[in-house]
Amino acid sequence: MNIRTLAKLFAKRPRTVVLAFTMLTVLIGYQASNIFIESDYTSYLPRNDPTLQLWDRINDEFQLGSTIIILINQTGRAYKADDYEVLIEMDEIYKVLYEDFITKGRETGIVENGIRSLSVLIRKENAKDDNLPIEIGGGNDCDCIPFEQKTIDSYMGRLEISSMEGILYTRDFESAVIIIQLENDADYDKVLARTKNAIDNRGVKHANMTVTGTIAMQQAIQKQSTQNMLIIFPIALILISIVLFFFHKSFRGIIIAFLPPAFALALTFGTLGIIAPDLTIISVAIVALLLGLGVDYSIHLMNRFTEEKNIIDPVDRIEKILRSTGKAVLLSMITTIIGFSSLMISSMAPMVKFGFGCALGIFFCFISAIVLVPCICLILKFEKVGRIPKWDKFANFAVKNSSRIIIIASFFALMSVILLPQVTSDVNYLALAPEGIPELDAMYEYSDIYGGGGSFNAFLVETDPYGLENPEVIEGIYNMQKRMRTVGEGVTISVTSIADPLMEYSQLIDRNTLIEYLTNLTKIDEIIYDKIAEEGLVDSEHSKTIILVTIPIGLSMKQLEKIVNELNQIAESWTLPENGRVSRLTGQDAIYVAVNNKLFDEQIRSMILALLLVLAALIIIFNSSLYGFLTMIPVIFVLLWEPGFLVFINISLSPVTITIASIMIGIGIDYGVHITQRVREELALGKSKVDATKTAIEKTGLSLVEAALTTIFGIASILVLGIQALNEFVIVIIFMTSVSTIAAALLLPVFYRLKIVK
């Protein structure tokens, strides 16, 4: 179908076209219900990354089971965690989640005896006590919490319970936890829902219970992120409408500008729901980006529609729009897709998904704008175009002061390049999490109380078969741990292993005692932070164990990387008997560092690829190497200005902000393309270079300002979410969109006055 045929269809059957397109959009958009948010931080590393492979190996070796944690905070409350009233509520959770299901022969999703808590321990001790009268809750036939507090207090001193201090409860009993270990094939969402329901419906609430743990935290982040997508749309709608009304003073203009990107959003997320429903937390930005950029396409087409009002025949008018501005919008779509698609070469899955989602969305924004804008303009009889007072004087200023503008732009570019070494990178996965999530707050609290204030990290120690039975190996591990605890310059690093209880009181270990101890550790579940080692901390051949490391939260990436590197250096250089080998550190903090080390390379690779592909596209579509290179000039300046801005406002590269360079190549080229296309049109009409550039700034430049403001206001809607990482993303996008507009409107026309341009 050629452009003339398309113009006839739009001009003669506008309502039919809109109706058919609406039906198709509804059909595809319905599939958006399949979308879910993946919040696992390990997804930022490829599966073949050594740090992640080691993490998977430790998980497999020691069967680190997934858990749900119920944090009980009794600070300032009438009852402590060891009081009968609180223990009864804890016991009720156990009965509802596990005991009642087992009695009825139903699947629990929880491993056998997989609920650990103070109440479970008390019940076990009570069932063993033959001397306690049945009437006060004792005896072998009474697997329950004893009624008398003094009986409970007497049990607290027994080894089976006292050894759990710091793991299941604190010494002051102001805090306790219930740890629920899940089956590997369990439906985590169902067990989590049952857990929350059990807490909410336990009757009198003497205990202050909050569900947390990695599973609960990730689900909460997923749920909130999905809701955020719905929150952003109406806010962006309002903000962009303000911009549109300022320019057009017409609600018709708002409708024409908004319908195409709204349709595009439905088509995008509907398609993603079919082929790639597992999005990531940063995918919430897709909504704001597509609204801002999609409205841009609508603006360019609707403004050109009103500009060509002297063409009476609607077919001729639409054909002129599609051949001129439509071509520019097509090229803008291609270059923007290239910018987003460059993210898809990343080794980080979230970047790939984000890039694909944005590229797909831009394609649908183009299709929606081309199909809907001409039709709706005819249906609504839209003829009003926005203006900025004295904008023509701005065009004159730009033409007359071109040399000064180039000098100023070059100066700031040079200063920015000088600051490039000061650009930092920082990976803080939790900065992607929305604020005010109870599960996340409880996880921080649990970390502070039971996990040394940090995250789970580990070294894997391997020896020859039964090598751990050699006392010299245990002593070597113990001494290595002491050395590791000294790193960090004032930062307290927790480093623990099976060597600690063995070497705590004596430097001499009897081999027989050691063998007995290791045998007891084998196949016995061990609670380690928010995980449970189902195979114990020692393998059956007594040749493998793990050293647990917790690093305090709140450190800068520079501090964290230094600590991880120092720990790895110690592990690599340490010598153990029995062919002992210590792996590099793995776990959450180690993965953060590994992701951080990839950020600069990831940005450089995607940026270079985007620039080369965009240049190739410009040369092909303009059929001119000269116009292709000249159109790239504003983007080059914008990219050169970025490092200085990042340093000036103290924003680091992160898994979110790393995407901005590629995004801005696509967006920035859009603005340059429209100026270039308009200059070429005016030159083809016989105008001089000065008049052609002046007309381009005066006519197309006005649309660029309007388009840029809608992008800025649209992306600004993300700020209401209060997510730190996304806030930084928005700030940088706003800056770079602003300077991209300035560069296209002020810098690019200067170069079209050169002698080489014909």
Secondary structure, 3 states (H helix, E strand, C coil): CCHHHHHHHHHHCHHHHHHHHHHHHHHHHHHHHHCEEECCHHHHCCCCCHHHHHHHHHHHHHCEECEEEEEEECCCCCCCCCCHHHHHHHHHHHHHHHHHHHHCCCCCCEEEEEEECHHHHHHHHHHHCCCCCHHHCCCCCCCCCCCCHHHHHHHHCCHHHHCCECCCECCCCCEEEEEEEECCCCCHHHHHHHHHHHHHCCCCCCCCEEEECHHHHHHHHHHHHHHHHHHHHHHHHHHHHHHHHHHHCCHHHHHHHHHHHHHHHHHHHHHHHHHCCEEEHHHHHHHHHHHHHHHHHHHHHHHHHHHCCCCCCHHHHHHHHHHCHHHHHHHHHHHHHHHHHHHHHCCCHHHHHHHHHHHHHHHHHHHHHHHHHHHHHHHHCCCCCCCCCCHHHHHHHHHHCHHHHHHHHHHHHHHHHHCHHHCCECCCHHHHCCCCCHHHHHHHHHHHHHCCCECCEEEEEECCCCHHHCHHHHHHHHHHHHHHCCCCCCCCCEEECCHHHHHCCCCCCCHHHHHHHHHHHECCCEEECCEEECCECECCCCCEEEEEEECECCCCHHHHHHHHHHHHHHHHHCCECCCEEECCCEEHHHHHHHHHHHHHHHHHHHHHHHHHHHHHHHHHHHCCHHHHHHHHHHHHHHHHHHHHHHHHCCCCECCCHHHHHHHHHHHHHHHHHHHHHHHHHHHHCCCCHHHHHHHHHHHHHHHHHHHHHHHHHHHHHHHHHCCHHHHHHHHHHHHHHHHHHHHHHHHHHHHCCCCCCC
